[in-house]
Amino acid sequence: MFNTLALTTVTVFFCLTNVLFSSETLATNDTQKAEGIHADTCPTVFYQLQLSLDASACHVFAGTLPASITYHSNQSPKAVQLFFRQQIDTPFTQAFDHNRILLHLEGNHKIIIISPDGRGSQVDILINPS
């Protein structure tokens, strides 16, 4: 049987990887707002949001705003959700869509998407212009 979800996931991954490599050539000083991110390491902070201490496989898309980062955490989606909720001190909205947890902060200026990924989670953070 053919698994369309797996095919879609792989296709999205390759598209995002393609964007990553093309956006690295467009990097500007706005990347400094992401706390000195390097392609070979995961930052601890991304636009004033602390990342999980076990963040790995980071892909940063931060040439100019909108900026985003995708990373893997070995924690469950619920544990990652709790981690972010503990550091958020501003109003936010939360939604569930297609087995993903969505957190919208600062009037959609910051969006966090937490998805199941194997035995852990994939975390996507999008920073929109104000």
Residue pairs with C-beta under 8 A, 6 or more apart in sequence:
16 59
16 61
16 70
17 59
19 61
20 59
20 60
20 61
23 61
23 62
23 63
24 39
24 63
26 63
26 64
27 62
27 63
28 63
28 64
30 62
30 63
30 64
30 65
30 67
31 37
31 60
31 62
31 63
31 67
33 47
33 62
33 67
34 43
34 45
34 46
34 47
34 60
34 62
34 67
34 69
35 43
35 44
35 45
35 46
36 43
37 43
37 46
37 58
37 60
37 62
37 69
39 60
41 58
42 51
42 55
42 56
42 58
42 71
43 51
43 55
43 58
43 60
43 69
44 50
44 51
44 53
45 51
46 60
46 67
46 69
46 125
46 127
47 67
47 110
47 125
47 127
49 84
49 87
49 110
49 112
49 125
50 87
51 69
51 71
51 123
52 71
52 73
52 75
52 80
52 83
52 123
54 73
54 74
54 75
55 71
55 72
55 73
55 123
56 71
56 72
56 73
56 74
57 71
57 72
58 69
58 70
58 71
59 69
59 70
59 71
60 67
60 68
60 69
61 67
61 68
61 69
61 70
62 68
62 69
65 127
65 128
65 129
66 126
66 127
66 128
66 129
67 126
67 127
68 124
68 125
68 126
68 127
69 124
69 125
70 122
70 123
70 124
70 125
71 122
71 123
72 117
72 120
72 121
72 122
72 123
73 80
73 120
73 121
73 122
73 123
74 119
74 120
75 83
75 120
75 121
76 116
76 120
76 121
77 100
77 101
77 114
77 115
77 116
77 121
79 121
80 101
80 114
80 121
80 123
81 101
81 103
81 114
84 103
84 112
84 114
85 103
88 103
88 105
90 105
90 106
91 105
92 103
92 104
92 105
92 106
93 103
93 104
94 101
94 102
94 103
94 104
95 101
95 102
95 104
96 102
99 115
99 116
100 113
100 114
100 115
101 113
101 114
101 115
102 111
102 112
102 113
102 114
103 111
103 112
103 113
103 114
104 110
104 111
105 111
105 112
108 128
109 127
109 128
109 130
110 125
110 126
110 127
110 128
111 125
111 126
111 128
112 123
112 124
112 125
113 123
113 124
113 125
113 126
114 121
114 122
114 123
115 121
115 122
115 123
115 124
116 122
